[in-house]
Each structure stands twice: as C-alpha cells, then as structure tokens.
Amino acid sequence: MTRTAHAFWLASPGQGEIREVELPEPAEGDVVVRALWSGVSRGTETLVFRGGVPSSQYAAMRAPFQEGDFPAPVKYGYLGVGVVEEGPAELVGRTVFCLHPHQTRYVVPASAVTPVPDGVPAERAVLAGTVETAVNALWDAPPLVGDRIAVVGGGMVGCSVAALLARFPGVRVQLVDADPARAETAKALGVDFAAPADALGDRDLVVHASATEQGLARSLELVATEGTVLELSWYGDRKVSVPLGEDFHARRIVLRSSQVGTVSPARRATRTYGDRLALALELLADPALDALITGECAFEDLPDVLPRLADGRIPALCHRVRYPR
C-alpha cells in the first residue's frame, strides 16, 4: 500500500503551500517518524522563503533531507521532532530529533535521528539545531573563565549563545539588541541586557549574530584590545561593509567566522556531528531555554504564517509548529 504524508513546500519565493507526498517503502535500517513538532528558525528559513540564498551558496545551504532546489520550488527545514513508529526495536516509540523539513511523516535512515533525552520535553527539543550552532560557536570562540562578553543580536542564535554562556563560571554576559522586548528574554536566560548605544565596551569576546551591518560595526567598537569578534551572522545575498579603518589594526582585533556546517577545528579530532547534536539535546534540559520559543501554529497554517514571519508581522525567535495527533 502506498504511504502518503503532507509536507510544506516553498512553491516560489514568498509563496508556500502544503503538498501531499509519497513516502518510500522503508528499507532495512530505516525508521518511519511521525512528526510531533517542528521549528521555524526566523533567520535562515525566512531568508530561504524570500528567495535570498545566493547562487554561490546553493550547495552549501542544502538541508540534509531537502527536496528541490533554490530558490524554488524547494522543501526546506531542519528542526523536526517526532516519534518513531517503525524501525529498529531500540528506537520504536522513542521521541527523536531529525534535521528534516516540515512534514507530517517521513522515512529516513536510523542514523539520521537522535533520541531526545528523557528530561527534555519534545516541544523544547525543536531548539536542538540552534543550540548545536551555539555549541559549535563556543568551541570556535572559546570563552574563558571570568570573561566579559557581549552577544550582539538577540535572535534565535544569539539568545542560544547567551543562554550557554550564562553557565560559564565568572562570565559576565550582556545581550545587546535594538528591540527592548529582548530585555525580558535576557532576564529569563540569566544574562544582562542593553540597547546598542548603552552596551558596555572593553569586552574580551563579542559574539555577533544580528545579521546587520550596524551590529557588526558596533561589535568591533565593543571588543577590547586584542579581543575577538566571533561572526555568526549569515547575510545571504546582501553586501556588507566592515569598518576596518581607524584603530582596528592598532588594537589587534581578531574577527573570526563560525559556521555550523562543519565541526569546529577545536573539536574536530574528538567530536562527530552526532556527538555535537547529542550534547545540544542534553543542554536542552534547562527550562530557561523555553524563552526562545515565542509563537506556535498548526502545521496546516504554515503557508499563511511564514509570510508574516518573513516580513516581521509576527515577531519571533523560534516559531513552533504543531502537528496533528
């Protein structure tokens, strides 16, 4: 009997739709997963939704189970949580995380799913992919005990980094964002907050995640002499000017990029992608991270919701998607 499911597709830039899809027959070693929740990362996914992926990055930006090609039609997404209905005995009935697009059921190799720890609610586990990005960033940085740190940009990635930094001994973290509403998020995560004009300078480490030219310029101003600015923003097809004049060289500032597509060189010899994701899921036992989930909708409403996320009518960090039971 043919198995079918429903998936969210970007039909054309700015236009999404729900399509019926045919599932392959599971092979030995595959699992059939019924979706419980998925997450929309407002930064990357809305950039894809707008058709903003530059052609030079089409291959690098492919999600693990993406179908179609950029700019569209394409089935894209990577924050899925579901329950295994069929597969190896040790996985059947387990709640798992998978880097899969928004779809009601899917068939993937068992190696593509990671069990969600018992202490982590399924609805919070949608954050695993973004917390994994934060883990990789802090391997790239790395922070030291007692550092003074600014995180510029209170989006989903910036807040995830701030949440993990709040656990470091003696570290003082300030989340910097132009939106005063992020003050409540910062409080929930256990870090300080400041508007860009009021942020504290002389920071040992500045993590930039605002995806704006102004945010990057402010990060270079806030960092201490011989400090590091870690650039986590991805600008898509936008050109960005970086102010490398004045005292940039005299202060010997380090500007370093970080990207989750590869395991940080600092841990590549000893950690796999699976290790990194499993660690991110363990860290999600902290209920403070619920502050990163700022909205929820039903799966069938995604074609109406994503345009409003993309243009800012729905302000969000992670928007959670609920699937039919």
N, C-alpha and C positions, 0 to 999 in steps of 0.2 A: 504494500500500500504506500502511495506517495505521501510523504510528510510535508506539510507546509508550515510556514510561520509568517510573521509580519515584521518588516524592517523599515526604518526611517532612511530615506534617500534624499540627497540634495539633487533635485532634478535639473536645476540651473542656478547660477549664483543668485541668492536671495529667495529661492523658491524650493521648499521642501515638501515631501509627500510620503505617505505610508504605502508601501507596496507589499503584495503577497510574494513570498519567495519559496522556492522548493528546496527542502533540505536534502543533502546527500545521505545515502544509507551509511550509518556508522560502521567503520572498519574496526578490526581488532586494535585495541589501544586507544580508540576514540571515546569521547564522552558526549552525551546529549545533555545540554544545560537548559533549564527553564529559567528565564530571566525573572528576577525579583525587583532589582533596582538598576539604574544606570545613572551616570552623572554627566552633565554638560559643563566642561571647563570653558568659562566665558571667554577667555583669551584666545586659545588656539582654535576651538571649534567655531566660534563666531567669525574668526578670520577666514577659515575654510568656507563657512556659509556665505560670506561676502564675495568669495572668489579671489581672495587676496594672497594665495600661495604663489610665489614667483616660479616661473617655469624652471629655473635652475635648481629649485628645491623639490620638484615633484617626486623624485625618487626618495630623497631623504625624509620627506614628510609622510610617506605612506604608513598607515597604521597596519598592525600585524594581520588583521583579517579584513582589511579594506577591499571593497569591490568597486570597479570602475576607476576612472582616472580624473585627476584635477584638470580643469576647475570643476567639471560636472559632465554627466551625472556620476555621482560617487556616493558610496555608502561608507560613512566615516564615523569614528568614535573609538574610545579606548578605556572607558570606565564602567565596566559591567560586573554586576554581582548576581549570581543565580544559584540554583540548587541542581546538583547532578541527578538526573533521572535514570540514565543508563550509562554503563561503563564498568571499569574495574570495581570489584566489590568494596575496596577500601575507600572509594570516592562516592559511591551511590548514597544519596541522602545528605551529602556534605554541602555546606554553603561554600562557594568558591568565588574568587575574583578572576576575571579574564579581561584581557585587552581587546575587547570585541565591540563593534558598533552597536547602536541601539536596535535590538531585535528581540522578539518575544521568546524564541527558542533558537539554539544553534548547535552545530556539531563541530567539535574541534578535537585535536589530539589531547590526551590526558595531560601531557607535559605542558600544555598551554594554560592550565588552570592552577591556581594556588589556593589551598584551603584557607578559609578565614578562621583565625583563632577563636576559641570558644568565648573569650572575653570581649570580642569585638562585634557589635551589632551589625547585621547585614546592611542596614541603611546607612551606617557610617563608613562601611568598607568601600563605598564608591570613591572615597578620597585617596585610596591606596596609590593610584598612579601619580597623583600630585605630591603626596608625601614622599614617594620614591624619588621624584625630581628634587625635593628638598634634601633628602639624604645624600644624593649624588652631589648636590651643590656644596654641602658642608664637608664632604670628602674633598672636594676641589679647593675649598677656601684656605685651609681649615681654620676654625676659630680656636683660640687658646683660652685657658682659664683666666678669668678676670678681664677679658677684652671688653672694650666699649664699642658697641656695634649699632649701626643704623641699617634698617631694611627700608629701602625707598620703593614704595609701591605696595599698597595694601590689597592687591588682588589675591587670587587663589594661591598662586605660587609664593608670593611674598609673605602671606599670612602663614602658610605651611612652614616656611623657613623660620619665621619669627617664633612659631609655636615650638619648634625643635630647639632653637637657640635658648628659649626660656628655661630649658632643663640643664644648661651648662653651668657648672659651679662658678659663682662670682661674676658672671657675664651680665652686663647691663645692656638691654636691648631697647631701642626706640623704633617703633613703626612710624614711618613718615608717609603721609598721604594727603592729597588736596581735599579729600572728602571727609568732613568732620564726623560723619556717621561711622567711620572706621575706628573712632576712639572707643566705642563700645566693644568692637571686635577685639581690639588690642587688650582691653581690660579683661575680657573673657580668656584670652590666651596667656595672660600674666605678664604682659610687656607694656612699656610706656608708649605714649602716642604724641606726635607733634605734626602740625602743619608744616609744609616745606620751609616757609620763612622763619619758623621758630625752632627748627631742628638743631640739636646740639652738634657742634663740629668736633674736630680733633678725634675722629673715630678710628680705631685700629683697623676695622673692617667695615666696608659698606657693601651691602648686597642690593643691587639694583634690579627691580622687577616691575617697573611701571610701564615699560614699553613706550616711553615718551622721550623725546629729545631733551625736554626740560628736566626730567627726572635724572637722566644720565649726567647732565651738566651739574645739577645740584649734588649728586653723589660725589663727583670729583671735588666739589667745594668742601664737602663734609669730612672727607677722609684725611687722616693725619699724615704728616710727612713720613714717607716710606711705608705707608699703609697700602691696603689692597681694596680695589673696587671689583667685585665679582659681578659680571654682567649676565643676568639670567633672562633678560627680555629678548623676545624674538619679534622683529619688526616686519616680517613678511616682505612685501614688495616696496616698502617705504624707504626713502633715503634719509639718513640720519647724520647730522653734523655733530662732531665731537670736539669740544673746546680743549685742544691740546697745546694752546699757547700759554702766555703768562708764566705761572710758576709750576706748571705740570712737570717739566723736566727737573727743575731745581729741587722740587720736593720728592723726586724719585718715586712717583706713584706707580703702582702696579695695576694695570687694567687687564683683567683675565676673564675669558668667556667660560661658560659652563653649559653643558647640554646633556640631557638625559639619554640621548640616543646611544651613547657608549658609557660603560662603567668608568668612573674617574680613574685616571692613571695612578692615583694614590692607592687604589684598592684593586686594580685590575688583575694583579697577580694572585690575589687571595679571595676574591669575591666574584660570583657569577651574577648574571641578571636575576636569576631565581633567588639567590641569596639576598640581593638588594630589595626585591619586592617583598620577600618574606619578612624582612626587617621592617619595612614600611607598614605592613599589616600588623605586626606586633606593636608598633608605636601607636597605632590607632586605638589601643585600649584606653587611651586618655580621653575622657568625655569632653574636655575643653575644646577638642577639635570639632565638636558639633557646631561651633560658632562659624565654621567655614561653609556650612550648608544654609543657604539663605532663601531658598524657594523650592517648590515642588510642584510637579504637574503629572497628569496621566500620560502614558505613552502616546495615546491617540491624539493628544493635544500638541505634540511637538511641532507639527507644521505651522501652527499659529503662535507658538511660544518662541521658537528660535528667532524669527524676525524681530521680536520685541527685545530679546536678549541682545541681539546684534546691534540694534540702534540705541540701546540704553533705556528703553521704556520700562524694562524690568531690570532693576539694578541687582546684580548677583555676584557672588563668588562662585560657589558650586551650586548649580540648579539640579535638583534630584528628580529623576523620572521614575514613576511608579508603574509597575506592570500588572496586568490582570492576573488575579489568583485563580 
